[in-house]
Amino acid sequence: MYRRNLPTQSSRSERWQRENDAPRLADRVPAVRSLRFELSETRDEHPIVGTRVVRHIIVARAAALFEFPCGDPKCIDGGHDVTGDVVGELLAKHGAFTGRSACRGYVGDHECGRSLAFQAAATYG
């Protein structure tokens, strides 16, 4: 059982390290006061049941890094890095914005095929 979870634990630890090393969101985009994401995954434009999640970002201590793992437990090296898109929207002070990201991982010998759709809402002070 432990060996089966080793790649997941390793990628999770690497993601946490990247978050620790990243600049803080409050420093990068000082005007942002709140940030909320609604995330869901699709395959071939069809929603995947059970993948919708809402994430509230604690701006005061959040990293300016927006990486979300792939929801497929069989996906290796997958995930979604939407940092550039999100930070750009926040710097432009957009109150609401959306985006998509294709998973960059593999399930067996094939590309994962999942996509992440997100809707974000931000407030500024």
A tleap script that builds the chain and sets N, CA, C and O, in Angstrom:
source leaprc.protein.ff14SB
mol = sequence {
  NMET TYR ARG ARG ASN LEU PRO THR GLN SER
  SER ARG SER GLU ARG TRP GLN ARG GLU ASN
  ASP ALA PRO ARG LEU ALA ASP ARG VAL PRO
  ALA VAL ARG SER LEU ARG PHE GLU LEU SER
  GLU THR ARG ASP GLU HIE PRO ILE VAL GLY
  THR ARG VAL VAL ARG HIE ILE ILE VAL ALA
  ARG ALA ALA ALA LEU PHE GLU PHE PRO CYS
  GLY ASP PRO LYS CYS ILE ASP GLY GLY HIE
  ASP VAL THR GLY ASP VAL VAL GLY GLU LEU
  LEU ALA LYS HIE GLY ALA PHE THR GLY ARG
  SER ALA CYS ARG GLY TYR VAL GLY ASP HIE
  GLU CYS GLY ARG SER LEU ALA PHE GLN ALA
  ALA ALA THR TYR CGLY
}
set mol.1.N position { 0.826 -1.190 0.000 }
set mol.1.CA position { 0.000 0.000 0.000 }
set mol.1.C position { 0.871 1.255 0.000 }
set mol.1.O position { 0.587 2.199 -0.737 }
set mol.2.N position { 1.923 1.281 0.812 }
set mol.2.CA position { 2.785 2.452 0.891 }
set mol.2.C position { 3.422 2.763 -0.460 }
set mol.2.O position { 3.448 3.923 -0.872 }
set mol.3.N position { 3.931 1.759 -1.148 }
set mol.3.CA position { 4.574 1.976 -2.438 }
set mol.3.C position { 3.606 2.519 -3.474 }
set mol.3.O position { 3.989 3.337 -4.310 }
set mol.4.N position { 2.384 2.084 -3.432 }
set mol.4.CA position { 1.389 2.541 -4.391 }
set mol.4.C position { 1.170 4.054 -4.259 }
set mol.4.O position { 0.927 4.726 -5.261 }
set mol.5.N position { 1.251 4.596 -3.045 }
set mol.5.CA position { 1.016 6.015 -2.808 }
set mol.5.C position { 2.277 6.859 -2.890 }
set mol.5.O position { 2.192 8.080 -2.757 }
set mol.6.N position { 3.427 6.270 -3.100 }
set mol.6.CA position { 4.682 7.008 -3.093 }
set mol.6.C position { 4.736 8.123 -4.121 }
set mol.6.O position { 5.120 9.233 -3.752 }
set mol.7.N position { 4.376 7.913 -5.400 }
set mol.7.CA position { 4.420 9.033 -6.350 }
set mol.7.C position { 3.494 10.174 -5.948 }
set mol.7.O position { 3.844 11.341 -6.122 }
set mol.8.N position { 2.332 9.859 -5.421 }
set mol.8.CA position { 1.398 10.895 -4.997 }
set mol.8.C position { 1.974 11.682 -3.836 }
set mol.8.O position { 1.901 12.911 -3.832 }
set mol.9.N position { 2.542 11.006 -2.854 }
set mol.9.CA position { 3.139 11.687 -1.715 }
set mol.9.C position { 4.294 12.567 -2.161 }
set mol.9.O position { 4.447 13.688 -1.676 }
set mol.10.N position { 5.107 12.066 -3.086 }
set mol.10.CA position { 6.248 12.827 -3.578 }
set mol.10.C position { 5.789 14.081 -4.310 }
set mol.10.O position { 6.327 15.162 -4.071 }
set mol.11.N position { 4.808 13.957 -5.196 }
set mol.11.CA position { 4.339 15.124 -5.940 }
set mol.11.C position { 3.664 16.122 -5.011 }
set mol.11.O position { 3.786 17.332 -5.206 }
set mol.12.N position { 2.958 15.631 -4.009 }
set mol.12.CA position { 2.333 16.523 -3.027 }
set mol.12.C position { 3.403 17.286 -2.259 }
set mol.12.O position { 3.266 18.491 -2.050 }
set mol.13.N position { 4.456 16.612 -1.838 }
set mol.13.CA position { 5.542 17.268 -1.116 }
set mol.13.C position { 6.240 18.307 -1.992 }
set mol.13.O position { 6.587 19.392 -1.525 }
set mol.14.N position { 6.439 17.969 -3.253 }
set mol.14.CA position { 7.063 18.915 -4.192 }
set mol.14.C position { 6.182 20.148 -4.380 }
set mol.14.O position { 6.686 21.270 -4.425 }
set mol.15.N position { 4.862 19.943 -4.490 }
set mol.15.CA position { 3.943 21.068 -4.646 }
set mol.15.C position { 3.984 21.959 -3.409 }
set mol.15.O position { 3.993 23.183 -3.534 }
set mol.16.N position { 4.008 21.364 -2.219 }
set mol.16.CA position { 4.098 22.149 -0.985 }
set mol.16.C position { 5.395 22.945 -0.938 }
set mol.16.O position { 5.408 24.091 -0.490 }
set mol.17.N position { 6.483 22.344 -1.400 }
set mol.17.CA position { 7.761 23.055 -1.407 }
set mol.17.C position { 7.700 24.244 -2.370 }
set mol.17.O position { 8.197 25.325 -2.052 }
set mol.18.N position { 7.090 24.049 -3.547 }
set mol.18.CA position { 6.943 25.164 -4.494 }
set mol.18.C position { 6.093 26.276 -3.881 }
set mol.18.O position { 6.388 27.455 -4.074 }
set mol.19.N position { 5.044 25.912 -3.146 }
set mol.19.CA position { 4.220 26.919 -2.479 }
set mol.19.C position { 5.034 27.679 -1.438 }
set mol.19.O position { 4.925 28.901 -1.337 }
set mol.20.N position { 5.842 26.968 -0.671 }
set mol.20.CA position { 6.677 27.626 0.339 }
set mol.20.C position { 7.693 28.573 -0.286 }
set mol.20.O position { 8.002 29.619 0.284 }
set mol.21.N position { 8.214 28.209 -1.458 }
set mol.21.CA position { 9.242 29.012 -2.122 }
set mol.21.C position { 8.667 30.168 -2.936 }
set mol.21.O position { 9.397 31.097 -3.280 }
set mol.22.N position { 7.391 30.128 -3.247 }
set mol.22.CA position { 6.770 31.145 -4.100 }
set mol.22.C position { 6.583 32.452 -3.333 }
set mol.22.O position { 6.472 32.452 -2.107 }
set mol.23.N position { 6.548 33.569 -4.067 }
set mol.23.CA position { 6.220 34.837 -3.399 }
set mol.23.C position { 4.808 34.783 -2.834 }
set mol.23.O position { 3.973 34.018 -3.315 }
set mol.24.N position { 4.548 35.569 -1.846 }
set mol.24.CA position { 3.216 35.615 -1.229 }
set mol.24.C position { 2.269 36.423 -2.116 }
set mol.24.O position { 2.664 37.410 -2.737 }
set mol.25.N position { 1.029 35.987 -2.159 }
set mol.25.CA position { 0.019 36.646 -2.975 }
set mol.25.C position { -0.166 38.102 -2.553 }
set mol.25.O position { -0.285 38.980 -3.409 }
set mol.26.N position { -0.193 38.368 -1.263 }
set mol.26.CA position { -0.390 39.735 -0.765 }
set mol.26.C position { 0.751 40.659 -1.183 }
set mol.26.O position { 0.539 41.862 -1.332 }
set mol.27.N position { 1.939 40.129 -1.373 }
set mol.27.CA position { 3.069 40.931 -1.854 }
set mol.27.C position { 3.001 41.139 -3.358 }
set mol.27.O position { 3.299 42.223 -3.860 }
set mol.28.N position { 2.610 40.104 -4.066 }
set mol.28.CA position { 2.571 40.155 -5.533 }
set mol.28.C position { 1.411 41.001 -6.041 }
set mol.28.O position { 1.562 41.744 -7.011 }
set mol.29.N position { 0.255 40.892 -5.391 }
set mol.29.CA position { -0.946 41.639 -5.791 }
set mol.29.C position { -1.526 42.281 -4.525 }
set mol.29.O position { -2.498 41.775 -3.965 }
set mol.30.N position { -0.937 43.387 -4.076 }
set mol.30.CA position { -1.337 43.971 -2.796 }
set mol.30.C position { -2.797 44.416 -2.718 }
set mol.30.O position { -3.350 44.495 -1.621 }
set mol.31.N position { -3.422 44.704 -3.835 }
set mol.31.CA position { -4.801 45.204 -3.811 }
set mol.31.C position { -5.830 44.109 -3.542 }
set mol.31.O position { -6.949 44.418 -3.131 }
set mol.32.N position { -5.489 42.846 -3.761 }
set mol.32.CA position { -6.483 41.774 -3.609 }
set mol.32.C position { -6.802 41.552 -2.128 }
set mol.32.O position { -5.904 41.488 -1.288 }
set mol.33.N position { -8.099 41.436 -1.827 }
set mol.33.CA position { -8.556 41.237 -0.458 }
set mol.33.C position { -9.151 39.850 -0.249 }
set mol.33.O position { -9.009 39.265 0.825 }
set mol.34.N position { -9.819 39.324 -1.275 }
set mol.34.CA position { -10.386 37.985 -1.158 }
set mol.34.C position { -10.333 37.307 -2.517 }
set mol.34.O position { -10.347 37.963 -3.559 }
set mol.35.N position { -10.270 35.973 -2.484 }
set mol.35.CA position { -10.200 35.200 -3.722 }
set mol.35.C position { -10.866 33.851 -3.482 }
set mol.35.O position { -10.606 33.168 -2.491 }
set mol.36.N position { -11.721 33.496 -4.410 }
set mol.36.CA position { -12.468 32.240 -4.301 }
set mol.36.C position { -12.491 31.564 -5.661 }
set mol.36.O position { -12.681 32.219 -6.685 }
set mol.37.N position { -12.298 30.249 -5.666 }
set mol.37.CA position { -12.328 29.455 -6.894 }
set mol.37.C position { -13.443 28.427 -6.827 }
set mol.37.O position { -13.694 27.836 -5.777 }
set mol.38.N position { -14.111 28.217 -7.954 }
set mol.38.CA position { -14.973 27.062 -8.160 }
set mol.38.C position { -14.280 26.240 -9.233 }
set mol.38.O position { -14.085 26.709 -10.354 }
set mol.39.N position { -13.910 25.023 -8.890 }
set mol.39.CA position { -13.152 24.150 -9.781 }
set mol.39.C position { -13.995 22.936 -10.153 }
set mol.39.O position { -14.755 22.421 -9.333 }
set mol.40.N position { -13.855 22.489 -11.385 }
set mol.40.CA position { -14.487 21.233 -11.795 }
set mol.40.C position { -13.678 20.650 -12.948 }
set mol.40.O position { -13.047 21.377 -13.716 }
set mol.41.N position { -13.709 19.330 -13.051 }
set mol.41.CA position { -12.960 18.652 -14.110 }
set mol.41.C position { -13.909 18.100 -15.162 }
set mol.41.O position { -15.045 17.721 -14.878 }
set mol.42.N position { -13.401 18.068 -16.385 }
set mol.42.CA position { -14.157 17.520 -17.509 }
set mol.42.C position { -13.256 16.576 -18.296 }
set mol.42.O position { -12.030 16.614 -18.191 }
set mol.43.N position { -13.908 15.731 -19.086 }
set mol.43.CA position { -13.208 14.891 -20.051 }
set mol.43.C position { -14.025 14.997 -21.333 }
set mol.43.O position { -15.227 14.732 -21.330 }
set mol.44.N position { -13.381 15.380 -22.418 }
set mol.44.CA position { -14.077 15.575 -23.694 }
set mol.44.C position { -15.273 16.522 -23.525 }
set mol.44.O position { -16.352 16.278 -24.065 }
set mol.45.N position { -15.063 17.600 -22.772 }
set mol.45.CA position { -16.081 18.629 -22.536 }
set mol.45.C position { -17.272 18.164 -21.698 }
set mol.45.O position { -18.240 18.909 -21.546 }
set mol.46.N position { -17.218 16.948 -21.154 }
set mol.46.CA position { -18.293 16.436 -20.309 }
set mol.46.C position { -17.863 16.529 -18.843 }
set mol.46.O position { -16.766 16.092 -18.496 }
set mol.47.N position { -18.709 17.089 -17.982 }
set mol.47.CA position { -18.358 17.185 -16.561 }
set mol.47.C position { -18.138 15.803 -15.946 }
set mol.47.O position { -18.833 14.844 -16.282 }
set mol.48.N position { -17.177 15.717 -15.055 }
set mol.48.CA position { -16.918 14.489 -14.304 }
set mol.48.C position { -17.585 14.642 -12.942 }
set mol.48.O position { -17.219 15.518 -12.159 }
set mol.49.N position { -18.546 13.801 -12.670 }
set mol.49.CA position { -19.325 13.871 -11.437 }
set mol.49.C position { -18.392 13.766 -10.229 }
set mol.49.O position { -17.474 12.947 -10.202 }
set mol.50.N position { -18.645 14.600 -9.252 }
set mol.50.CA position { -17.899 14.540 -8.003 }
set mol.50.C position { -16.604 15.328 -7.995 }
set mol.50.O position { -15.848 15.250 -7.026 }
set mol.51.N position { -16.325 16.086 -9.050 }
set mol.51.CA position { -15.056 16.829 -9.089 }
set mol.51.C position { -15.225 18.309 -8.773 }
set mol.51.O position { -14.233 19.035 -8.709 }
set mol.52.N position { -16.450 18.773 -8.573 }
set mol.52.CA position { -16.659 20.197 -8.289 }
set mol.52.C position { -16.236 20.489 -6.852 }
set mol.52.O position { -16.623 19.790 -5.915 }
set mol.53.N position { -15.434 21.535 -6.706 }
set mol.53.CA position { -14.967 21.942 -5.381 }
set mol.53.C position { -14.860 23.469 -5.351 }
set mol.53.O position { -14.576 24.105 -6.366 }
set mol.54.N position { -15.089 24.035 -4.179 }
set mol.54.CA position { -14.926 25.469 -3.973 }
set mol.54.C position { -13.737 25.662 -3.045 }
set mol.54.O position { -13.632 25.014 -2.004 }
set mol.55.N position { -12.840 26.565 -3.439 }
set mol.55.CA position { -11.660 26.855 -2.606 }
set mol.55.C position { -11.627 28.342 -2.283 }
set mol.55.O position { -11.656 29.188 -3.177 }
set mol.56.N position { -11.566 28.641 -1.005 }
set mol.56.CA position { -11.409 30.011 -0.541 }
set mol.56.C position { -9.934 30.204 -0.207 }
set mol.56.O position { -9.362 29.450 0.581 }
set mol.57.N position { -9.339 31.199 -0.799 }
set mol.57.CA position { -7.911 31.458 -0.604 }
set mol.57.C position { -7.747 32.463 0.530 }
set mol.57.O position { -8.385 33.515 0.529 }
set mol.58.N position { -6.903 32.143 1.484 }
set mol.58.CA position { -6.593 33.064 2.578 }
set mol.58.C position { -5.460 33.955 2.090 }
set mol.58.O position { -4.287 33.592 2.173 }
set mol.59.N position { -5.827 35.117 1.584 }
set mol.59.CA position { -4.906 36.003 0.874 }
set mol.59.C position { -3.710 36.386 1.737 }
set mol.59.O position { -2.591 36.459 1.229 }
set mol.60.N position { -3.912 36.627 3.006 }
set mol.60.CA position { -2.836 37.101 3.883 }
set mol.60.C position { -1.645 36.153 3.944 }
set mol.60.O position { -0.517 36.588 4.174 }
set mol.61.N position { -1.889 34.850 3.740 }
set mol.61.CA position { -0.774 33.914 3.836 }
set mol.61.C position { -0.614 33.009 2.618 }
set mol.61.O position { 0.238 32.120 2.618 }
set mol.62.N position { -1.420 33.224 1.583 }
set mol.62.CA position { -1.379 32.368 0.394 }
set mol.62.C position { -0.161 32.661 -0.473 }
set mol.62.O position { 0.336 33.786 -0.527 }
set mol.63.N position { 0.296 31.624 -1.141 }
set mol.63.CA position { 1.358 31.779 -2.135 }
set mol.63.C position { 0.738 32.300 -3.428 }
set mol.63.O position { -0.430 32.041 -3.718 }
set mol.64.N position { 1.527 33.029 -4.194 }
set mol.64.CA position { 1.091 33.473 -5.523 }
set mol.64.C position { 1.392 32.342 -6.504 }
set mol.64.O position { 2.069 32.540 -7.513 }
set mol.65.N position { 0.887 31.171 -6.194 }
set mol.65.CA position { 1.075 29.962 -6.990 }
set mol.65.C position { -0.252 29.232 -7.018 }
set mol.65.O position { -0.810 28.892 -5.974 }
set mol.66.N position { -0.751 28.995 -8.212 }
set mol.66.CA position { -2.063 28.370 -8.351 }
set mol.66.C position { -1.919 27.097 -9.164 }
set mol.66.O position { -2.135 27.074 -10.376 }
set mol.67.N position { -1.547 26.041 -8.456 }
set mol.67.CA position { -1.421 24.705 -9.026 }
set mol.67.C position { -2.471 23.825 -8.373 }
set mol.67.O position { -2.603 23.790 -7.149 }
set mol.68.N position { -3.213 23.118 -9.207 }
set mol.68.CA position { -4.241 22.222 -8.703 }
set mol.68.C position { -3.937 20.821 -9.206 }
set mol.68.O position { -3.674 20.641 -10.395 }
set mol.69.N position { -3.968 19.829 -8.334 }
set mol.69.CA position { -3.675 18.460 -8.765 }
set mol.69.C position { -4.794 17.894 -9.637 }
set mol.69.O position { -5.943 18.327 -9.551 }
set mol.70.N position { -4.449 16.940 -10.457 }
set mol.70.CA position { -5.445 16.218 -11.241 }
set mol.70.C position { -6.268 15.365 -10.282 }
set mol.70.O position { -5.736 14.821 -9.314 }
set mol.71.N position { -7.559 15.251 -10.553 }
set mol.71.CA position { -8.435 14.471 -9.696 }
set mol.71.C position { -8.410 12.975 -9.956 }
set mol.71.O position { -8.994 12.209 -9.190 }
set mol.72.N position { -7.741 12.542 -11.031 }
set mol.72.CA position { -7.677 11.113 -11.347 }
set mol.72.C position { -6.562 10.470 -10.526 }
set mol.72.O position { -5.396 10.814 -10.721 }
set mol.73.N position { -6.878 9.553 -9.618 }
set mol.73.CA position { -5.841 8.950 -8.783 }
set mol.73.C position { -4.836 8.118 -9.581 }
set mol.73.O position { -3.755 7.813 -9.076 }
set mol.74.N position { -5.171 7.748 -10.810 }
set mol.74.CA position { -4.253 6.970 -11.649 }
set mol.74.C position { -3.337 7.865 -12.482 }
set mol.74.O position { -2.428 7.367 -13.148 }
set mol.75.N position { -3.562 9.158 -12.454 }
set mol.75.CA position { -2.780 10.099 -13.263 }
set mol.75.C position { -1.395 10.300 -12.637 }
set mol.75.O position { -1.274 10.559 -11.440 }
set mol.76.N position { -0.372 10.179 -13.456 }
set mol.76.CA position { 1.013 10.362 -13.018 }
set mol.76.C position { 1.548 11.665 -13.617 }
set mol.76.O position { 1.381 11.929 -14.807 }
set mol.77.N position { 2.190 12.467 -12.776 }
set mol.77.CA position { 2.790 13.740 -13.190 }
set mol.77.C position { 1.779 14.730 -13.738 }
set mol.77.O position { 2.134 15.606 -14.527 }
set mol.78.N position { 0.525 14.602 -13.331 }
set mol.78.CA position { -0.519 15.484 -13.843 }
set mol.78.C position { -0.761 16.673 -12.951 }
set mol.78.O position { -0.135 16.829 -11.903 }
set mol.79.N position { -1.667 17.495 -13.379 }
set mol.79.CA position { -2.052 18.664 -12.613 }
set mol.79.C position { -2.233 19.857 -13.531 }
set mol.79.O position { -2.091 19.765 -14.750 }
set mol.80.N position { -2.550 20.972 -12.907 }
set mol.80.CA position { -2.885 22.185 -13.643 }
set mol.80.C position { -2.197 23.370 -12.993 }
set mol.80.O position { -2.443 23.657 -11.822 }
set mol.81.N position { -1.349 24.055 -13.723 }
set mol.81.CA position { -0.709 25.274 -13.231 }
set mol.81.C position { -1.342 26.452 -13.966 }
set mol.81.O position { -1.067 26.682 -15.144 }
set mol.82.N position { -2.182 27.186 -13.266 }
set mol.82.CA position { -2.869 28.336 -13.860 }
set mol.82.C position { -2.374 29.642 -13.239 }
set mol.82.O position { -3.072 30.656 -13.276 }
set mol.83.N position { -1.178 29.615 -12.675 }
set mol.83.CA position { -0.621 30.767 -11.983 }
set mol.83.C position { -0.565 32.004 -12.866 }
set mol.83.O position { -1.019 33.075 -12.462 }
set mol.84.N position { -0.015 31.868 -14.066 }
set mol.84.CA position { 0.126 33.027 -14.950 }
set mol.84.C position { -1.212 33.665 -15.270 }
set mol.84.O position { -1.346 34.888 -15.229 }
set mol.85.N position { -2.197 32.848 -15.588 }
set mol.85.CA position { -3.531 33.364 -15.909 }
set mol.85.C position { -4.157 34.068 -14.705 }
set mol.85.O position { -4.686 35.173 -14.829 }
set mol.86.N position { -4.093 33.426 -13.550 }
set mol.86.CA position { -4.734 33.980 -12.351 }
set mol.86.C position { -4.053 35.268 -11.915 }
set mol.86.O position { -4.731 36.260 -11.650 }
set mol.87.N position { -2.738 35.274 -11.836 }
set mol.87.CA position { -2.028 36.482 -11.392 }
set mol.87.C position { -2.271 37.623 -12.377 }
set mol.87.O position { -2.441 38.769 -11.961 }
set mol.88.N position { -2.289 37.330 -13.660 }
set mol.88.CA position { -2.584 38.363 -14.656 }
set mol.88.C position { -3.961 38.978 -14.458 }
set mol.88.O position { -4.119 40.197 -14.538 }
set mol.89.N position { -4.948 38.144 -14.202 }
set mol.89.CA position { -6.309 38.641 -13.958 }
set mol.89.C position { -6.377 39.468 -12.679 }
set mol.89.O position { -7.057 40.493 -12.631 }
set mol.90.N position { -5.669 39.019 -11.644 }
set mol.90.CA position { -5.665 39.757 -10.381 }
set mol.90.C position { -4.954 41.102 -10.523 }
set mol.90.O position { -5.417 42.108 -9.986 }
set mol.91.N position { -3.843 41.122 -11.236 }
set mol.91.CA position { -3.141 42.388 -11.457 }
set mol.91.C position { -3.995 43.373 -12.246 }
set mol.91.O position { -3.888 44.585 -12.057 }
set mol.92.N position { -4.841 42.854 -13.131 }
set mol.92.CA position { -5.761 43.700 -13.903 }
set mol.92.C position { -7.011 44.063 -13.093 }
set mol.92.O position { -7.881 44.790 -13.574 }
set mol.93.N position { -7.092 43.554 -11.870 }
set mol.93.CA position { -8.193 43.821 -10.942 }
set mol.93.C position { -9.550 43.391 -11.488 }
set mol.93.O position { -10.551 44.079 -11.287 }
set mol.94.N position { -9.582 42.258 -12.174 }
set mol.94.CA position { -10.848 41.696 -12.630 }
set mol.94.C position { -11.544 41.033 -11.447 }
set mol.94.O position { -10.939 40.237 -10.729 }
set mol.95.N position { -12.807 41.364 -11.250 }
set mol.95.CA position { -13.563 40.821 -10.130 }
set mol.95.C position { -14.004 39.388 -10.340 }
set mol.95.O position { -14.138 38.628 -9.381 }
set mol.96.N position { -14.231 39.012 -11.598 }
set mol.96.CA position { -14.636 37.643 -11.926 }
set mol.96.C position { -13.939 37.246 -13.212 }
set mol.96.O position { -13.840 38.038 -14.149 }
set mol.97.N position { -13.459 36.018 -13.249 }
set mol.97.CA position { -12.800 35.514 -14.446 }
set mol.97.C position { -12.856 34.003 -14.465 }
set mol.97.O position { -13.061 33.364 -13.432 }
set mol.98.N position { -12.674 33.435 -15.645 }
set mol.98.CA position { -12.727 31.991 -15.827 }
set mol.98.C position { -11.498 31.527 -16.581 }
set mol.98.O position { -10.782 32.328 -17.181 }
set mol.99.N position { -11.264 30.241 -16.546 }
set mol.99.CA position { -10.150 29.669 -17.291 }
set mol.99.C position { -10.267 28.164 -17.395 }
set mol.99.O position { -11.104 27.537 -16.746 }
set mol.100.N position { -9.404 27.596 -18.232 }
set mol.100.CA position { -9.347 26.146 -18.443 }
set mol.100.C position { -7.887 25.733 -18.517 }
set mol.100.O position { -7.016 26.519 -18.887 }
set mol.101.N position { -7.646 24.491 -18.158 }
set mol.101.CA position { -6.295 23.938 -18.236 }
set mol.101.C position { -6.385 22.444 -18.516 }
set mol.101.O position { -7.115 21.721 -17.839 }
set mol.102.N position { -5.646 21.990 -19.510 }
set mol.102.CA position { -5.565 20.555 -19.799 }
set mol.102.C position { -4.558 19.919 -18.847 }
set mol.102.O position { -3.503 20.495 -18.584 }
set mol.103.N position { -4.876 18.739 -18.330 }
set mol.103.CA position { -3.947 18.019 -17.458 }
set mol.103.C position { -2.717 17.634 -18.269 }
set mol.103.O position { -2.820 17.226 -19.426 }
set mol.104.N position { -1.568 17.769 -17.649 }
set mol.104.CA position { -0.306 17.470 -18.330 }
set mol.104.C position { 0.225 16.076 -18.005 }
set mol.104.O position { 1.358 15.747 -18.357 }
set mol.105.N position { -0.586 15.258 -17.338 }
set mol.105.CA position { -0.134 13.941 -16.896 }
set mol.105.C position { -0.527 12.803 -17.814 }
set mol.105.O position { -1.087 13.003 -18.891 }
set mol.106.N position { -0.212 11.594 -17.348 }
set mol.106.CA position { -0.465 10.365 -18.101 }
set mol.106.C position { -1.143 9.332 -17.226 }
set mol.106.O position { -0.856 9.215 -16.035 }
set mol.107.N position { -2.050 8.582 -17.841 }
set mol.107.CA position { -2.662 7.409 -17.223 }
set mol.107.C position { -2.210 6.240 -18.081 }
set mol.107.O position { -2.676 6.057 -19.205 }
set mol.108.N position { -1.302 5.460 -17.535 }
set mol.108.CA position { -0.682 4.402 -18.342 }
set mol.108.C position { 0.172 5.048 -19.424 }
set mol.108.O position { 1.003 5.911 -19.139 }
set mol.109.N position { -0.039 4.621 -20.674 }
set mol.109.CA position { 0.723 5.153 -21.798 }
set mol.109.C position { 0.008 6.290 -22.523 }
set mol.109.O position { 0.480 6.758 -23.560 }
set mol.110.N position { -1.123 6.734 -21.987 }
set mol.110.CA position { -1.935 7.742 -22.672 }
set mol.110.C position { -1.988 9.035 -21.870 }
set mol.110.O position { -1.859 9.031 -20.645 }
set mol.111.N position { -2.180 10.139 -22.583 }
set mol.111.CA position { -2.396 11.403 -21.899 }
set mol.111.C position { -3.638 11.295 -21.030 }
set mol.111.O position { -4.583 10.584 -21.372 }
set mol.112.N position { -3.635 11.982 -19.934 }
set mol.112.CA position { -4.737 11.903 -18.973 }
set mol.112.C position { -6.074 12.259 -19.629 }
set mol.112.O position { -7.045 11.515 -19.490 }
set mol.113.N position { -6.133 13.348 -20.315 }
set mol.113.CA position { -7.365 13.733 -21.003 }
set mol.113.C position { -8.335 14.561 -20.186 }
set mol.113.O position { -9.361 14.999 -20.707 }
set mol.114.N position { -8.036 14.783 -18.928 }
set mol.114.CA position { -8.921 15.621 -18.115 }
set mol.114.C position { -8.561 17.090 -18.312 }
set mol.114.O position { -7.421 17.432 -18.626 }
set mol.115.N position { -9.545 17.932 -18.123 }
set mol.115.CA position { -9.342 19.378 -18.133 }
set mol.115.C position { -9.937 19.956 -16.865 }
set mol.115.O position { -10.914 19.436 -16.326 }
set mol.116.N position { -9.345 21.019 -16.405 }
set mol.116.CA position { -9.852 21.745 -15.235 }
set mol.116.C position { -10.495 23.029 -15.740 }
set mol.116.O position { -9.896 23.779 -16.510 }
set mol.117.N position { -11.705 23.265 -15.300 }
set mol.117.CA position { -12.381 24.547 -15.561 }
set mol.117.C position { -12.475 25.276 -14.226 }
set mol.117.O position { -12.788 24.673 -13.199 }
set mol.118.N position { -12.201 26.575 -14.250 }
set mol.118.CA position { -12.329 27.319 -13.016 }
set mol.118.C position { -13.046 28.638 -13.246 }
set mol.118.O position { -12.941 29.264 -14.301 }
set mol.119.N position { -13.776 29.032 -12.215 }
set mol.119.CA position { -14.382 30.345 -12.130 }
set mol.119.C position { -13.819 30.954 -10.868 }
set mol.119.O position { -13.807 30.320 -9.813 }
set mol.120.N position { -13.352 32.185 -10.975 }
set mol.120.CA position { -12.772 32.848 -9.812 }
set mol.120.C position { -13.506 34.154 -9.536 }
set mol.120.O position { -14.005 34.812 -10.449 }
set mol.121.N position { -13.559 34.507 -8.274 }
set mol.121.CA position { -14.142 35.776 -7.850 }
set mol.121.C position { -13.165 36.416 -6.879 }
set mol.121.O position { -12.708 35.783 -5.927 }
set mol.122.N position { -12.851 37.685 -7.134 }
set mol.122.CA position { -11.894 38.402 -6.298 }
set mol.122.C position { -12.474 39.754 -5.906 }
set mol.122.O position { -13.258 40.354 -6.642 }
set mol.123.N position { -12.072 40.212 -4.744 }
set mol.123.CA position { -12.391 41.582 -4.323 }
set mol.123.C position { -11.079 42.303 -4.062 }
set mol.123.O position { -10.051 41.685 -3.785 }
set mol.124.N position { -11.139 43.612 -4.156 }
set mol.124.CA position { -9.954 44.452 -4.033 }
set mol.124.C position { -10.218 45.601 -3.072 }
set mol.124.O position { -11.356 46.037 -2.900 }
set mol.125.N position { -9.154 46.080 -2.452 }
set mol.125.CA position { -9.305 47.195 -1.525 }
set mol.125.C position { -8.424 48.337 -1.889 }
set mol.125.O position { -8.428 49.362 -1.208 }
savepdb mol mol.pdb
quit
